[in-house]
Amino acid sequence: MSLPAFILIPDDVLEIARMLEGAGFEAWCVGGAIRDTLLGEPNSDFDIATSATPDQVKGLFKHTVPVGEAFGTIAVRTQRRYHEVTTFRLDLSTDGRRAVVAFGVSLEEDLARRDFTINSLAYHPLTHEWRDPFNGRNDLELRVVRAVGDPTLRFREDYLRILRALRFSARFEFAIEPQTWAAAVLATDGLPTLSAERVREEWFKSLRTARSVARLVKLWQDSGVAARWLPELMVQTDEQGRGLSAAMLAGLDARRGVPLARDPILLTALLCREPVIVLGRLKSSRAEIARAAAVVTGPAEPAGLTPLDVRRWLAAVGDAADDLSMIWQLRHGISPAWVPVVRGVRERGEPLNRKALALTGDDLVAAGMPPGPALGSILDQLLALVVDDPELNSREILLARAERLA
């Protein structure tokens, strides 16, 4: 691959580079945006590597955020956008999770500590000069993920790089160079030392960006990563009919652009046994875990396609209805037949929960009914009544029925 004479850099990035260079510091565009640009992938999130120290960067720019100052990274805002500006650095020591770094090194030394050759190119946005000391351009052409230098050392420095190698392979459909793959497999023993949050971020990123979910699942299984962090990841259909059939995985890849199709919570629920346990292990938010729990609880679909069947299902599953419909679509490859019925129920505003009842618990108390569990039971019975027949959802009718139930 020949490197282009120049590439288009956003104006706000050029502004940062001009400020740094004008103050006597080097400023190079590095990392994923350079890689993606060379691959023809859209990307405007350009990072800058600089010889300026974090304090010098903060002194040059009015609007900064110390997003990773200990590791040399300052977010600089220009034109209402933030871009990360990171000081050239050298890793002095690492425990496989975090490094102790030193500043005051050269660009070449900074590029030498990066993970993969395809991520170790640098482009000067003002002079249009290229630096590619590890021949990343060749690996982009060969479609290969290769570690910079000694792959065993690279993975021991940060075990998260194993997951990143799998993500890049699945995203770009690149092969992983044999020595890099062998070193990654051997290094999986170190994966339990990673924080759950970092693993979750990589898993979610991988699900969102993988050109092939099938490839991603296979990489996690074959490398041993799944055994360390996602033993519930299913490889084939089990006795309950759950799992990853070849047809389903092919369908997932074909529908990459479908809304929600790359929702990592839904995909985790689809691809893993016990997704609630998986998301808990990954320290997902309560809301995310609750979504997975609702999907697991179901029921997965209405008993039939009549408005009554669909209303009863919507009332039972609540906010999980859309997630359950998408899971069904991902599993079967077609939109569920009940989706138009759901749309009609919603457009007509038919009651599906207590909030939609024409009266409240306060109305019942005002009518002389004592508060407590019995009152809640009456409201549930009234809800069941109007779910079956929305025409009964009037204050007078429901109050009369409640008095009979009390």
Residue pairs with C-beta under 8 A, 6 or more apart in sequence:
1 38
1 137
1 138
1 140
1 141
2 137
3 38
3 121
3 130
3 132
3 137
4 38
5 128
6 128
7 34
7 37
7 38
7 123
9 17
9 29
9 46
9 125
10 44
10 46
11 79
12 78
12 79
12 81
12 83
13 29
13 46
13 48
13 83
13 125
14 125
14 126
15 78
15 79
16 27
16 48
16 61
16 76
16 78
16 83
16 85
17 27
17 29
17 48
17 125
17 126
18 126
19 60
19 61
20 26
20 27
20 48
20 50
20 52
20 57
20 60
20 85
21 27
21 126
23 52
23 56
23 60
25 50
25 51
25 52
25 56
26 50
26 51
26 88
26 107
27 48
27 49
27 50
27 124
27 125
27 126
28 48
28 49
28 50
28 107
28 122
28 123
28 124
28 125
28 131
29 46
29 47
29 48
29 49
29 122
29 123
29 124
29 125
30 47
30 48
30 49
30 111
30 121
30 122
30 123
31 47
31 49
31 119
32 43
32 45
32 47
32 119
33 43
33 44
33 45
33 46
33 47
34 46
34 121
34 122
34 123
35 118
35 119
35 121
35 136
35 140
36 42
36 43
37 43
38 121
38 137
38 140
39 140
39 172
45 83
46 83
47 83
47 84
47 85
47 86
48 83
48 84
48 85
48 86
49 85
49 86
49 87
49 88
49 107
49 110
49 122
50 57
50 85
50 86
50 87
50 88
51 87
51 88
51 107
52 60
52 85
52 87
53 72
53 87
53 103
53 104
54 66
54 69
54 72
54 73
54 74
54 87
54 103
57 64
57 74
57 76
57 85
57 87
58 64
58 66
58 74
61 76
61 77
61 78
63 76
63 77
63 78
64 74
64 75
64 76
64 77
65 74
65 75
65 77
65 82
66 73
66 74
66 75
67 73
67 74
67 75
67 84
68 84
68 86
70 101
71 86
71 89
71 99
71 101
72 86
72 87
72 88
72 89
72 101
72 103
73 84
73 85
73 86
73 87
74 84
74 85
74 86
75 82
75 83
75 84
75 85
76 82
76 83
76 84
76 85
87 103
88 103
88 104
88 105
88 106
88 107
88 109
88 110
89 101
89 102
89 103
89 105
89 110
89 113
90 101
90 102
90 105
90 109
90 110
90 113
91 99
91 100
91 101
91 113
91 157
92 99
92 100
92 101
92 102
93 99
93 100
94 100
94 156
94 157
94 158
95 193
96 156
96 157
96 158
96 159
96 190
96 193
96 194
97 158
97 159
97 160
97 193
97 194
97 195
99 157
99 158
107 122
107 131
108 131
108 133
111 120
111 121
111 122
111 131
111 133
111 134
111 148
112 120
112 133
112 134
112 148
112 149
113 148
113 157
114 120
114 148
115 147
115 148
115 154
115 158
115 161
115 164
115 165
116 136
116 139
116 145
116 146
116 147
116 148
116 161
116 164
116 165
116 168
116 180
117 134
117 135
117 136
117 139
117 146
117 147
117 148
118 136
118 139
118 140
118 144
118 145
118 146
118 168
118 174
119 136
120 132
120 133
120 134
120 136
120 148
121 130
121 131
121 132
121 136
121 137
122 130
122 131
122 132
123 129
123 130
123 131
124 130
124 131
134 148
134 149
139 145
139 146
139 177
143 172
143 173
143 174
143 175
144 174
144 175
144 176
144 177
145 165
145 168
145 169
145 174
145 175
145 176
145 177
145 180
146 177
146 180
147 154
147 155
147 161
147 165
147 177
147 179
147 180
147 183
148 154
151 177
151 179
151 180
151 182
151 183
151 184
152 183
152 186
152 187
154 161
154 183
155 161
155 162
155 183
155 184
155 187
155 190
156 187
156 190
159 187
159 190
159 191
159 193
159 194
160 194
160 198
160 199
160 202
161 184
162 184
162 187
162 188
162 191
162 223
162 225
163 191
163 199
163 202
163 203
163 206
163 225
164 202
165 176
165 180
165 181
165 184
166 176
166 184
166 206
166 216
166 219
166 220
166 223
166 225
167 202
167 205
167 206
167 209
167 210
167 216
168 174
169 175
169 176
169 215
169 219
170 206
170 209
170 210
170 211
170 212
170 213
170 215
170 216
170 219
171 206
171 209
171 210
171 211
172 211
173 211
173 212
173 215
176 184
176 219
181 223
184 223
185 223
185 224
188 223
188 224
188 225
188 227
188 228
191 199
191 225
191 228
191 229
192 228
196 281
196 282
196 283
197 282
197 283
199 229
199 282
200 282
200 283
200 284
203 229
203 230
203 264
203 268
203 282
204 264
206 216
207 213
207 216
207 262
207 264
207 267
207 268
208 262
208 264
210 216
211 253
211 256
212 253
213 249
213 252
213 253
213 267
213 271
214 244
214 246
214 249
214 250
214 252
214 253
217 233
217 235
217 244
217 249
217 271
219 225
220 226
220 230
220 233
221 233
221 235
226 233
229 281
229 282
230 272
230 278
232 272
232 273
232 274
232 275
232 277
232 278
233 271
233 272
234 242
234 243
234 244
234 271
234 272
234 273
235 243
235 244
236 243
236 244
236 245
237 243
237 244
237 245
238 273
242 273
244 271
247 333
248 330
248 331
248 333
251 330
251 333
252 261
252 267
252 330
255 261
255 330
256 262
258 329
260 266
260 322
260 323
260 326
261 326
261 330
263 326
265 279
265 284
265 288
265 291
265 292
265 323
266 291
266 295
266 323
266 326
266 327
266 330
267 330
268 275
268 278
268 279
268 292
269 275
269 291
269 292
269 295
269 296
269 323
269 327
270 327
270 330
270 331
272 278
275 292
275 295
275 296
276 289
276 292
276 293
276 296
279 288
279 289
279 292
280 289
291 320
291 323
294 317
294 318
294 319
294 320
294 323
294 324
295 320
295 323
295 324
295 327
297 317
297 320
298 317
298 324
299 313
299 316
299 317
300 324
300 327
300 328
301 313
301 324
301 328
301 336
301 338
302 309
302 310
302 312
302 313
302 338
302 341
303 309
303 312
303 313
305 337
305 338
305 341
306 341
307 341
307 344
307 345
307 350
308 388
309 338
310 338
310 341
310 342
310 345
311 345
311 350
311 352
311 387
311 388
311 390
312 387
312 388
313 321
313 338
314 321
314 342
314 345
314 352
315 352
315 353
315 383
315 384
315 387
317 324
318 352
318 353
321 342
325 336
325 338
325 339
325 342
328 336
329 335
329 336
345 352
348 390
349 356
350 356
350 387
350 390
351 357
351 383
351 386
351 387
351 390
351 393
352 387
353 383
354 379
354 380
354 383
356 386
356 393
357 379
357 382
357 383
357 386
357 393
357 398
358 386
358 393
358 394
358 395
358 397
358 398
359 382
359 395
359 398
359 399
359 402
361 371
361 375
361 376
361 379
363 395
363 399
364 375
364 378
364 379
364 399
364 402
365 371
365 375
367 399
367 402
367 403
369 375
369 378
369 402
369 406
374 406
378 402
378 405
378 406
381 405
382 398
382 401
382 402
382 405
385 392
385 398
385 401
386 392
386 393
386 398
392 398
392 401
